[in-house]
Amino acid sequence: MADKANSYPENAPGKYYVDNQCIDCDLCRETAPDNFKRNDDGGYSHVYKQPDSPEEETRCKEAKEGCPVEAIGDDGA
């Protein structure tokens, strides 16, 4: 389960975040490309834009549910 205390600093402020459990599998970037990007230097994904439409919210939720290491968190904000 993702831990907000271990989330990456480049996550956009808001509901979704990625923490340091990320294994750079690319699933979130494929599922929600408008919201997740890769940190090339660190080799992990982060939320670069919080969802601002129902479609983006659905894709972010799918990415969270599909994350193999549960590195995507949702603080419910």
Backbone as JSON Lines, residues from 0, in Angstrom:
{"i":0,"aa":"M","n":[0.84,-1.18,0.0],"ca":[0.0,0.0,0.0],"c":[0.88,1.25,0.0]}
{"i":1,"aa":"A","n":[0.57,2.19,-0.86],"ca":[1.36,3.4,-0.99],"c":[1.32,4.22,0.3]}
{"i":2,"aa":"D","n":[2.42,4.89,0.55],"ca":[2.56,5.7,1.76],"c":[2.89,7.14,1.37]}
{"i":3,"aa":"K","n":[2.0,8.06,1.7],"ca":[2.18,9.47,1.34],"c":[3.51,10.01,1.87]}
{"i":4,"aa":"A","n":[3.96,9.52,3.02],"ca":[5.22,9.99,3.61],"c":[6.41,9.63,2.73]}
{"i":5,"aa":"N","n":[6.27,8.61,1.89],"ca":[7.35,8.18,1.0],"c":[7.1,8.57,-0.45]}
{"i":6,"aa":"S","n":[6.18,9.51,-0.69],"ca":[5.86,9.89,-2.06],"c":[6.96,10.76,-2.66]}
{"i":7,"aa":"Y","n":[7.09,10.69,-3.97],"ca":[8.12,11.47,-4.66],"c":[7.75,12.95,-4.67]}
{"i":8,"aa":"P","n":[8.74,13.82,-4.49],"ca":[8.47,15.26,-4.39],"c":[7.91,15.87,-5.67]}
{"i":9,"aa":"E","n":[8.15,15.26,-6.83],"ca":[7.63,15.86,-8.06],"c":[6.19,15.5,-8.37]}
{"i":10,"aa":"N","n":[5.55,14.71,-7.51],"ca":[4.11,14.47,-7.69],"c":[3.38,15.8,-7.63]}
{"i":11,"aa":"A","n":[2.44,15.98,-8.56],"ca":[1.61,17.18,-8.53],"c":[0.75,17.15,-7.27]}
{"i":12,"aa":"P","n":[0.58,18.28,-6.6],"ca":[-0.25,18.29,-5.4],"c":[-1.67,17.82,-5.7]}
{"i":13,"aa":"G","n":[-2.22,17.04,-4.81],"ca":[-3.59,16.56,-4.99],"c":[-3.78,15.14,-4.52]}
{"i":14,"aa":"K","n":[-4.85,14.56,-4.97],"ca":[-5.34,13.27,-4.51],"c":[-4.38,12.11,-4.77]}
{"i":15,"aa":"Y","n":[-3.86,11.99,-5.98],"ca":[-3.02,10.85,-6.36],"c":[-1.54,11.16,-6.19]}
{"i":16,"aa":"Y","n":[-0.77,10.12,-5.87],"ca":[0.68,10.25,-5.75],"c":[1.32,8.89,-5.99]}
{"i":17,"aa":"V","n":[2.61,8.91,-6.26],"ca":[3.4,7.68,-6.42],"c":[4.48,7.71,-5.34]}
{"i":18,"aa":"D","n":[4.69,6.58,-4.68],"ca":[5.72,6.55,-3.64],"c":[6.93,5.75,-4.1]}
{"i":19,"aa":"N","n":[7.91,5.61,-3.21],"ca":[9.2,5.02,-3.56],"c":[9.17,3.51,-3.78]}
{"i":20,"aa":"Q","n":[8.0,2.89,-3.77],"ca":[7.9,1.47,-4.11],"c":[7.86,1.24,-5.63]}
{"i":21,"aa":"C","n":[7.72,2.33,-6.41],"ca":[7.58,2.22,-7.86],"c":[8.75,1.45,-8.48]}
{"i":22,"aa":"I","n":[8.41,0.5,-9.37],"ca":[9.43,-0.3,-10.04],"c":[9.55,0.07,-11.52]}
{"i":23,"aa":"D","n":[8.95,1.17,-11.92],"ca":[9.07,1.69,-13.29],"c":[8.55,0.7,-14.32]}
{"i":24,"aa":"C","n":[7.4,0.09,-14.03],"ca":[6.86,-0.93,-14.94],"c":[6.13,-0.33,-16.13]}
{"i":25,"aa":"D","n":[5.78,0.95,-16.07],"ca":[5.13,1.67,-17.17],"c":[3.62,1.5,-17.22]}
{"i":26,"aa":"L","n":[3.04,0.68,-16.35],"ca":[1.59,0.44,-16.41],"c":[0.8,1.73,-16.23]}
{"i":27,"aa":"C","n":[1.16,2.55,-15.26],"ca":[0.39,3.78,-15.02],"c":[0.52,4.75,-16.19]}
{"i":28,"aa":"R","n":[1.7,4.82,-16.78],"ca":[1.91,5.73,-17.9],"c":[1.15,5.28,-19.13]}
{"i":29,"aa":"E","n":[0.97,3.96,-19.29],"ca":[0.17,3.44,-20.39],"c":[-1.32,3.61,-20.13]}
{"i":30,"aa":"T","n":[-1.72,3.43,-18.87],"ca":[-3.14,3.5,-18.51],"c":[-3.64,4.95,-18.46]}
{"i":31,"aa":"A","n":[-2.84,5.83,-17.9],"ca":[-3.25,7.24,-17.74],"c":[-2.11,8.16,-18.2]}
{"i":32,"aa":"P","n":[-1.83,8.17,-19.5],"ca":[-0.69,8.95,-20.01],"c":[-0.82,10.46,-19.82]}
{"i":33,"aa":"D","n":[-2.03,10.95,-19.62],"ca":[-2.21,12.39,-19.39],"c":[-1.87,12.79,-17.97]}
{"i":34,"aa":"N","n":[-1.66,11.81,-17.09],"ca":[-1.47,12.11,-15.68],"c":[-0.15,11.62,-15.08]}
{"i":35,"aa":"F","n":[0.43,10.59,-15.67],"ca":[1.68,10.03,-15.14],"c":[2.81,10.22,-16.13]}
{"i":36,"aa":"K","n":[3.98,10.55,-15.6],"ca":[5.19,10.66,-16.42],"c":[6.32,9.92,-15.72]}
{"i":37,"aa":"R","n":[7.39,9.69,-16.47],"ca":[8.56,8.99,-15.95],"c":[9.64,10.0,-15.55]}
{"i":38,"aa":"N","n":[10.26,9.76,-14.43],"ca":[11.45,10.49,-14.04],"c":[12.61,9.68,-14.62]}
{"i":39,"aa":"D","n":[13.2,10.16,-15.7],"ca":[14.23,9.41,-16.4],"c":[15.49,9.23,-15.55]}
{"i":40,"aa":"D","n":[15.82,10.21,-14.74],"ca":[17.02,10.11,-13.91],"c":[16.85,9.08,-12.8]}
{"i":41,"aa":"G","n":[15.65,9.06,-12.2],"ca":[15.42,8.16,-11.07],"c":[14.84,6.81,-11.46]}
{"i":42,"aa":"G","n":[14.27,6.71,-12.67],"ca":[13.69,5.45,-13.11],"c":[12.41,5.1,-12.38]}
{"i":43,"aa":"Y","n":[11.5,6.05,-12.27],"ca":[10.21,5.81,-11.62],"c":[9.17,6.75,-12.22]}
{"i":44,"aa":"S","n":[7.92,6.44,-11.96],"ca":[6.82,7.28,-12.42],"c":[6.39,8.23,-11.31]}
{"i":45,"aa":"H","n":[5.73,9.31,-11.72],"ca":[5.14,10.24,-10.76],"c":[3.91,10.87,-11.41]}
{"i":46,"aa":"V","n":[3.06,11.43,-10.57],"ca":[1.87,12.12,-11.06],"c":[2.3,13.53,-11.45]}
{"i":47,"aa":"Y","n":[2.2,13.85,-12.73],"ca":[2.58,15.2,-13.14],"c":[1.37,16.1,-13.32]}
{"i":48,"aa":"K","n":[0.17,15.5,-13.39],"ca":[-1.06,16.28,-13.47],"c":[-2.18,15.48,-12.83]}
{"i":49,"aa":"Q","n":[-2.84,16.09,-11.87],"ca":[-3.99,15.45,-11.24],"c":[-5.14,15.4,-12.24]}
{"i":50,"aa":"P","n":[-6.01,14.4,-12.14],"ca":[-7.12,14.29,-13.08],"c":[-8.07,15.49,-12.97]}
{"i":51,"aa":"D","n":[-8.51,15.99,-14.13],"ca":[-9.44,17.11,-14.12],"c":[-10.68,16.84,-14.97]}
{"i":52,"aa":"S","n":[-10.92,15.55,-15.21],"ca":[-12.15,15.15,-15.92],"c":[-12.53,13.77,-15.41]}
{"i":53,"aa":"P","n":[-13.79,13.4,-15.59],"ca":[-14.21,12.05,-15.16],"c":[-13.4,10.94,-15.85]}
{"i":54,"aa":"E","n":[-13.04,11.15,-17.12],"ca":[-12.28,10.14,-17.85],"c":[-10.89,9.98,-17.25]}
{"i":55,"aa":"E","n":[-10.23,11.11,-16.94],"ca":[-8.9,11.03,-16.33],"c":[-8.98,10.41,-14.94]}
{"i":56,"aa":"E","n":[-10.02,10.73,-14.19],"ca":[-10.2,10.14,-12.86],"c":[-10.32,8.62,-12.97]}
{"i":57,"aa":"T","n":[-11.1,8.16,-13.94],"ca":[-11.27,6.72,-14.16],"c":[-9.95,6.07,-14.5]}
{"i":58,"aa":"R","n":[-9.17,6.69,-15.39],"ca":[-7.88,6.1,-15.78],"c":[-6.89,6.09,-14.62]}
{"i":59,"aa":"C","n":[-6.88,7.14,-13.8],"ca":[-5.98,7.16,-12.64],"c":[-6.38,6.08,-11.64]}
{"i":60,"aa":"K","n":[-7.66,5.89,-11.46],"ca":[-8.12,4.85,-10.56],"c":[-7.73,3.48,-11.09]}
{"i":61,"aa":"E","n":[-7.86,3.27,-12.4],"ca":[-7.44,2.0,-13.01],"c":[-5.95,1.78,-12.83]}
{"i":62,"aa":"A","n":[-5.16,2.84,-13.0],"ca":[-3.71,2.73,-12.82],"c":[-3.38,2.35,-11.38]}
{"i":63,"aa":"K","n":[-4.06,2.98,-10.44],"ca":[-3.83,2.67,-9.02],"c":[-4.17,1.21,-8.74]}
{"i":64,"aa":"E","n":[-5.32,0.76,-9.22],"ca":[-5.75,-0.61,-8.96],"c":[-4.88,-1.63,-9.66]}
{"i":65,"aa":"G","n":[-4.28,-1.27,-10.79],"ca":[-3.46,-2.2,-11.54],"c":[-1.99,-2.21,-11.16]}
{"i":66,"aa":"C","n":[-1.56,-1.25,-10.36],"ca":[-0.14,-1.15,-10.0],"c":[0.31,-2.44,-9.3]}
{"i":67,"aa":"P","n":[1.33,-3.13,-9.85],"ca":[1.72,-4.42,-9.29],"c":[2.37,-4.34,-7.91]}
{"i":68,"aa":"V","n":[2.87,-3.17,-7.54],"ca":[3.52,-3.04,-6.23],"c":[2.78,-2.06,-5.32]}
{"i":69,"aa":"E","n":[1.59,-1.64,-5.73],"ca":[0.76,-0.7,-4.95],"c":[1.51,0.58,-4.59]}
{"i":70,"aa":"A","n":[2.23,1.13,-5.58],"ca":[3.0,2.35,-5.36],"c":[2.18,3.61,-5.6]}
{"i":71,"aa":"I","n":[0.98,3.47,-6.12],"ca":[0.13,4.63,-6.37],"c":[-0.85,4.78,-5.23]}
{"i":72,"aa":"G","n":[-0.87,5.97,-4.66],"ca":[-1.77,6.24,-3.55],"c":[-2.86,7.21,-3.92]}
{"i":73,"aa":"D","n":[-3.89,7.21,-3.13],"ca":[-5.04,8.09,-3.3],"c":[-5.42,8.53,-1.89]}
{"i":74,"aa":"D","n":[-5.11,9.79,-1.57],"ca":[-5.39,10.24,-0.19],"c":[-6.82,10.72,-0.02]}
{"i":75,"aa":"G","n":[-7.63,10.56,-1.07],"ca":[-9.05,10.87,-0.95],"c":[-9.37,12.34,-0.94]}
{"i":76,"aa":"A","n":[-8.37,13.21,-1.11],"ca":[-8.61,14.65,-1.05],"c":[-9.42,15.12,-2.24]}
